[in-house]
């Protein structure tokens, strides 16, 4: 346990049992962090830990008495013979970050860096990826080491006009015509129905998104993220939690009871996140992906969301909705040769 003059204390959690015990406090911290996303929720990351089972969890918790005021969900893993310190959630999360109570931001972040420095003999390289531009880690990296900060990717984002209620006010005219034409083409052969997953039909909707997402990527000769058994297990475990919280919106476009498109969205705070989608290539003429995404935008407008985040990846169709890029960043450093020599001397 590390103690600071401010009265804050920190400790490192290195096993799932210890992490599980702080989940209620983690949930309270998440609620008070304005920039937190679904990918920092305890529901999301606790399932990630259970499914992917990192060998060396390294979760730094900052406390003010019994109140959790800072959390760095880190791990250490081997890569090319080096021990890498990184954030948890990789592979299924578009944003990785720490959680910091705004009332204790400076003190908490300082303690996180100090705790990392005290454990420097256990890692060779820090590689913090997929950081959102608002991350506290970017604003206040530790002064102990020389950092490399680089833009990693871009997330296309559609900013929704204040008080807009329909697609007409929110998306470019050309895309508006695309949505209308696609809906009209489908209507001429009997139409389709957009449904949302409920607790009763969630397994069927998950089967649909996994199968249709695979169809989408198979067109490019690739397996797609949802083809991996561990990723499928992760989503089957986390989806009921997110649905119960009112976060998960799993959309299906059906004709005659058959899924021709499905879309996985996360409605969180003022943002609707477009996570992934899939469609049946045999129905491509009817632009099912455009239709179902139009429904997501309409729901976001009705619920007063401020923006739709299409998350990482610069696929051309995302820009047809009038999006602009918001970058994500990568923050890296490694221990100096002098540090490594000193640590080796101490160990000897």
C-alpha positions in Angstrom: 0.0 0.0 0.0 1.4 3.4 -1.1 0.3 6.4 0.9 0.5 10.1 -0.2 0.5 13.3 1.9 -2.9 14.1 0.4 -4.4 11.2 2.3 -4.9 9.0 -0.7 -3.6 5.4 -0.8 -2.9 3.0 -3.6 -2.5 -0.7 -4.0 -2.0 -3.2 -6.9 -4.5 -5.9 -7.5 -2.9 -8.9 -9.2 -5.6 -11.6 -9.3 -9.2 -11.8 -10.4 -10.5 -12.4 -6.9 -9.1 -9.1 -5.7 -10.4 -7.3 -8.7 -13.9 -8.8 -8.3 -14.1 -7.5 -4.8 -13.8 -3.8 -5.9 -16.4 -4.0 -8.7 -19.1 -2.0 -6.7 -16.6 0.8 -6.0 -15.4 0.6 -9.6 -19.0 1.1 -10.8 -19.3 4.2 -8.6 -16.1 5.7 -9.9 -17.1 5.0 -13.5 -20.3 7.0 -13.0 -18.5 10.1 -11.8 -16.1 10.2 -14.7 -17.5 12.3 -17.5 -15.4 10.9 -20.3 -15.8 7.2 -19.4 -17.0 4.9 -22.1 -18.6 1.4 -22.1 -15.0 0.0 -22.6 -14.1 1.2 -19.0 -17.2 -0.2 -17.4 -16.5 -2.9 -14.7 -19.1 -5.1 -16.5 -17.0 -4.9 -19.7 -13.6 -5.4 -18.3 -14.4 -8.0 -15.6 -15.8 -10.2 -18.3 -12.8 -9.5 -20.5 -10.5 -10.7 -17.6 -12.6 -13.8 -17.0 -12.6 -14.8 -20.7 -9.1 -13.8 -21.9 -7.4 -14.5 -18.5 -4.4 -12.3 -18.6 -1.4 -14.0 -16.9 -0.3 -10.9 -15.0 -3.0 -8.5 -14.0 -1.6 -5.2 -12.7 -4.6 -3.1 -11.6 -3.7 0.0 -9.7 -6.5 1.3 -7.3 -6.4 4.7 -5.7 -8.4 5.1 -2.5 -9.7 7.9 -0.3 -10.8 5.9 2.6 -13.3 3.4 1.2 -13.9 5.5 -1.9 -12.2 4.5 -5.1 -11.0 7.7 -6.8 -8.7 6.3 -9.4 -8.2 3.1 -11.4 -5.6 2.0 -13.9 -6.7 -1.5 -15.3 -3.2 -2.6 -16.5 -1.6 -5.9 -17.2 1.9 -7.2 -18.1 2.5 -9.5 -21.0 5.4 -10.9 -23.0 6.0 -9.6 -26.5 9.2 -10.4 -28.5 11.0 -11.2 -25.3 10.0 -8.0 -23.6 7.6 -7.5 -20.7 5.0 -5.0 -21.8 2.9 -2.9 -19.5 -0.4 -2.1 -21.2 -4.1 -1.4 -20.5 -6.6 -4.2 -20.3 -9.4 -4.6 -22.9 -7.3 -5.0 -26.1 -8.9 -6.8 -29.0 -12.5 -6.0 -28.3 -12.3 -2.4 -27.0 -12.0 0.7 -29.2 -10.9 3.0 -26.3 -8.6 2.1 -23.5 -8.1 4.4 -20.6 -7.8 4.9 -16.8 -10.6 6.2 -14.6 -9.9 9.3 -12.5 -12.3 11.1 -10.2 -12.2 14.7 -11.3 -12.0 15.9 -7.7 -8.7 14.0 -7.2 -7.3 14.1 -10.7 -3.8 15.3 -10.1 -3.1 13.3 -6.9 -4.6 10.1 -8.4 -2.6 10.3 -11.6 0.6 11.0 -9.8 0.1 8.0 -7.6 -0.6 5.8 -10.6 2.7 6.8 -12.2 4.5 6.4 -8.9 3.2 2.9 -8.4 4.3 2.0 -12.0 7.7 3.5 -11.3 8.0 1.4 -8.1 7.3 -1.7 -10.1 9.8 -0.8 -12.9 11.8 -4.1 -12.4 8.7 -6.0 -13.6 8.4 -4.4 -17.0 10.6 -3.3 -19.9 8.2 -1.3 -22.0 5.1 0.7 -21.4 2.7 0.6 -24.4 -0.6 2.4 -23.9 -2.7 2.1 -27.0 -6.1 3.3 -28.2 -6.2 6.4 -25.9 -9.0 8.8 -26.5 -7.9 12.4 -27.0 -9.4 13.4 -23.6 -7.3 10.8 -21.7 -5.6 12.1 -18.6 -2.6 9.9 -19.5 -2.0 12.2 -22.5 -2.3 15.4 -20.5 0.0 14.4 -17.7 2.5 11.6 -18.6 5.0 10.8 -15.9 8.2 12.9 -16.0 10.4 9.9 -15.1 10.7 8.6 -18.7 11.0 10.0 -22.2 7.7 9.4 -23.9 6.7 9.0 -27.5 3.1 10.2 -28.2 1.8 9.4 -31.7 -1.6 9.3 -33.4 -2.7 5.7 -33.7 -6.1 5.6 -35.4 -9.1 7.7 -36.1 -12.7 7.3 -35.1 -15.2 8.9 -37.5 -17.8 10.9 -35.4 -21.1 12.4 -36.5 -22.0 15.4 -34.4 -25.8 15.7 -34.0 -27.3 19.2 -34.2 -29.0 20.4 -31.0 -32.7 19.9 -31.1 -32.6 17.9 -34.3 -35.3 15.2 -34.3 -35.1 13.7 -37.8 -32.5 12.4 -40.3 -33.2 15.5 -42.5 -31.5 17.7 -40.0 -28.7 15.4 -39.1 -27.1 13.8 -42.2 -26.0 15.0 -45.7 -28.8 15.1 -48.4 -27.1 12.4 -50.5 -27.1 10.0 -47.6 -30.7 10.9 -46.7 -31.6 9.9 -50.3 -29.7 6.6 -49.9 -31.6 5.7 -46.8 -35.0 6.6 -48.4 -34.2 4.7 -51.6 -33.1 1.6 -49.8 -36.2 1.6 -47.7 -38.4 2.1 -50.7 -36.7 -0.8 -52.6 -37.4 -3.1 -49.7 -40.9 -1.9 -49.3 -41.7 -2.8 -52.9 -41.1 -6.5 -52.2 -43.0 -6.6 -49.0 -40.8 -4.5 -46.7 -38.8 -5.3 -43.6 -39.0 -4.8 -39.9 -36.4 -3.4 -37.5 -36.4 -5.0 -34.1 -34.3 -4.6 -30.9 -33.0 -7.4 -28.8 -34.7 -8.1 -25.5 -33.6 -10.4 -22.7 -35.8 -13.1 -24.2 -34.4 -13.1 -27.7 -30.9 -11.9 -27.0 -29.3 -15.3 -27.9 -30.9 -15.3 -31.3 -29.8 -11.7 -32.0 -26.2 -12.5 -31.0 -26.2 -15.6 -33.3 -27.4 -13.3 -36.1 -24.8 -10.6 -35.6 -22.0 -13.2 -35.4 -23.2 -15.0 -38.5 -23.8 -11.8 -40.6 -20.6 -10.1 -39.5 -18.8 -13.2 -40.7 -20.6 -13.0 -44.0 -19.5 -9.4 -44.4 -15.8 -10.2 -43.9 -15.9 -13.3 -45.9 -16.5 -11.1 -49.0 -12.9 -9.8 -48.4 -11.6 -13.3 -47.7 -11.1 -12.5 -44.0 -12.5 -14.2 -40.9 -13.7 -11.1 -39.1 -13.4 -10.3 -35.4 -16.5 -12.3 -34.4 -15.2 -15.5 -35.8 -12.8 -16.1 -32.8 -14.4 -18.4 -30.2 -13.1 -16.3 -27.3 -14.5 -13.1 -28.8 -17.9 -14.9 -29.2 -17.8 -16.1 -25.6 -16.9 -12.6 -24.4 -19.9 -11.0 -26.1 -22.3 -13.8 -25.0 -21.2 -13.1 -21.4 -21.1 -9.3 -21.5 -24.3 -8.7 -23.6 -26.8 -9.6 -20.9 -25.1 -7.2 -18.4 -25.1 -4.3 -20.9 -28.7 -5.0 -21.9 -29.7 -4.9 -18.2 -27.9 -1.5 -17.9 -29.8 -0.1 -20.9 -26.5 0.3 -22.8 -26.7 -2.5 -25.4 -28.8 -1.9 -28.5 -28.7 -4.9 -30.7 -30.7 -4.2 -33.9 -32.0 -6.6 -36.4 -33.5 -6.0 -39.9 -35.8 -8.9 -40.7 -37.9 -9.9 -43.7 -40.4 -12.7 -43.2 -38.8 -13.5 -39.9 -35.3 -13.8 -41.3 -32.3 -11.6 -40.4 -30.8 -9.8 -43.3 -28.8 -7.3 -41.2 -27.8 -6.8 -37.6 -26.0 -4.0 -35.8 -24.4 -3.9 -32.4 -24.6 -0.4 -30.8 -23.9 1.0 -27.3 -26.0 3.9 -26.1 -24.0 5.5 -23.3 -24.4 9.0 -21.7 -24.5 11.5 -24.6 -23.1 9.2 -27.2 -24.3 6.3 -29.4 -21.4 4.1 -30.3 -21.6 2.1 -33.5 -19.7 -1.1 -32.6 -20.1 -3.4 -35.5 -22.6 -4.7 -38.0 -23.2 -7.4 -40.6 -25.6 -8.1 -43.5 -26.5 -10.9 -45.9 -24.6 -10.2 -49.2 -27.6 -11.6 -51.1 -29.6 -8.6 -50.0 -26.9 -6.1 -50.9 -29.2 -4.3 -53.5 -31.4 -3.2 -50.7 -28.6 -1.6 -48.7 -29.6 -3.3 -45.4 -26.6 -1.8 -43.6 -27.6 1.7 -44.6 -31.2 1.0 -43.5 -30.3 -0.3 -40.1 -27.7 2.4 -39.4 -30.4 5.0 -40.3 -32.5 3.5 -37.6 -29.7 3.9 -35.1 -29.2 7.6 -36.0 -33.0 8.2 -35.7 -33.0 6.6 -32.2 -30.0 8.6 -31.1 -31.8 11.8 -32.2 -35.0 10.9 -30.4 -33.0 10.3 -27.2 -31.1 13.5 -27.4 -27.7 12.0 -28.0 -24.9 14.6 -28.8 -23.0 12.4 -31.3 -22.6 9.1 -32.9 -19.2 7.6 -32.6 -18.4 5.1 -35.4 -15.3 4.0 -33.5 -12.0 3.0 -35.0 -11.5 2.3 -38.7 -11.8 4.7 -41.6 -14.1 2.7 -43.8 -15.6 4.9 -46.6 -19.2 4.3 -45.8 -18.8 5.9 -42.4 -18.0 9.3 -44.0 -21.1 9.2 -46.1 -23.0 10.1 -42.9 -21.1 13.4 -42.6 -18.6 12.4 -40.0 -15.3 13.9 -39.0 -12.2 12.2 -37.6 -11.4 12.2 -33.9 -7.9 10.7 -33.3 -6.8 8.1 -30.8 -3.2 8.0 -29.5 -0.5 5.7 -28.4 1.8 6.5 -25.5 5.1 4.5 -25.2 8.3 4.5 -23.3 10.9 2.0 -22.2 13.3 1.9 -19.2 16.6 3.4 -19.9 19.8 1.3 -20.1 20.9 3.0 -16.9 17.7 1.9 -15.1 18.0 -1.6 -16.4 21.7 -1.8 -15.3 20.8 -0.4 -11.8 17.9 -2.9 -11.4 20.1 -5.8 -12.5 22.8 -4.7 -9.9 20.2 -4.5 -7.1 18.8 -7.9 -8.1 22.3 -9.4 -8.0 
